[in-house]
């Protein structure tokens, strides 16, 4: 059973930066590099929102419109880790950030890490 654990969340002022990490473990038939990886977030009272995605090799990325130019997704397949560098944080970036791994029609989710942007 693949296990995803997010870390790095916290409280930051508007304009600040945070880096989130997602550590993956529990691979049996496949490896971390067999999974496309995504970040999602969910603010209180709102639906889960796509933030960013990265291909299995890390050679292509896409971003949600609200974070383009401010967030950077990356991965280190040797370490079984994925990252989200978040710069120029805004109040509306507040929420629980989730790591998601996808392979074919299946996928796994972490339990999330809270990011709070507050003055």
C-alpha positions in Angstrom: 0.0 0.0 0.0 1.5 3.3 -1.1 1.7 5.8 1.7 1.9 9.6 1.1 2.9 12.0 3.9 2.8 15.8 3.5 4.9 18.1 5.6 6.0 21.8 5.7 2.8 23.5 6.3 2.4 26.4 8.8 1.4 30.0 9.3 3.0 32.6 7.1 2.3 36.3 6.4 1.1 37.5 3.0 4.0 37.7 0.6 5.9 35.0 2.4 7.1 31.6 1.3 6.7 28.0 2.3 8.0 24.8 0.8 5.8 21.7 1.2 7.1 18.1 0.9 5.4 14.9 0.1 7.2 11.7 1.1 6.1 8.5 -0.6 6.6 4.9 0.7 5.2 1.4 0.5 5.8 0.7 -3.1 5.7 -3.0 -4.2 5.0 -3.7 -7.8 5.8 -0.2 -9.0 8.1 2.7 -7.9 7.6 6.3 -7.2 8.7 7.2 -10.7 5.8 5.2 -12.1 3.4 7.8 -10.6 2.4 11.2 -11.9 2.1 13.4 -8.9 -0.2 16.3 -8.0 -0.9 18.9 -5.4 -4.4 19.8 -4.5 -5.8 22.1 -1.8 -9.0 22.7 0.0 -10.1 25.8 1.7 -12.8 25.8 4.4 -16.2 25.5 2.9 -14.8 25.0 -0.6 -14.2 22.1 -3.0 -10.8 20.6 -3.4 -8.9 22.6 -6.0 -6.1 21.5 -8.4 -2.8 23.3 -7.7 -0.1 21.7 -9.7 1.0 18.5 -11.5 4.3 16.9 -12.5 5.0 14.0 -14.9 6.6 10.8 -13.8 10.1 11.9 -14.9 9.6 15.5 -13.7 10.0 16.9 -17.2 6.7 18.6 -17.5 4.5 20.5 -15.1 1.2 22.3 -15.1 -0.4 24.7 -12.7 -3.8 26.0 -11.7 -4.4 29.5 -12.8 -4.5 30.9 -9.3 -0.9 29.8 -8.6 0.9 30.2 -11.9 4.1 32.2 -11.6 4.1 31.9 -7.8 4.3 28.1 -7.1 6.8 25.6 -8.4 6.3 21.8 -8.3 9.3 19.4 -8.4 10.2 15.9 -7.5 13.2 13.8 -6.6 12.6 10.2 -7.7 15.7 9.0 -6.0 14.3 10.2 -2.7 10.7 9.3 -3.4 9.7 12.9 -2.7 7.8 15.7 -4.3 7.8 19.4 -3.4 5.8 22.5 -3.7 7.7 25.8 -3.4 5.1 28.5 -2.7 6.1 32.2 -3.1 4.2 35.5 -2.8 1.6 33.7 -0.7 -1.8 35.3 -0.5 -4.6 35.1 2.0 -6.6 33.0 -0.5 -3.8 30.4 -0.5 -5.0 29.2 2.9 -6.1 25.7 3.1 -5.2 22.1 3.5 -2.7 20.9 0.9 -2.9 17.3 -0.3 -0.4 15.2 -2.2 -1.8 12.9 -4.8 -0.1 10.1 -6.8 -1.7 8.7 -9.9 -1.0 5.7 -12.0 -3.5 4.6 -14.6 -7.0 4.7 -13.2 -5.8 4.4 -9.6 -4.3 6.8 -7.1 -3.4 7.6 -3.6 -3.8 10.6 -1.3 -2.0 11.9 1.7 -3.8 13.3 4.7 -2.8 16.8 4.0 -0.8 19.7 5.7 -2.4 23.0 6.8 -1.2 26.2 5.2 -2.4 29.4 6.8 -1.7 32.8 5.3 -2.5 35.5 7.8 -1.4 39.0 8.7 
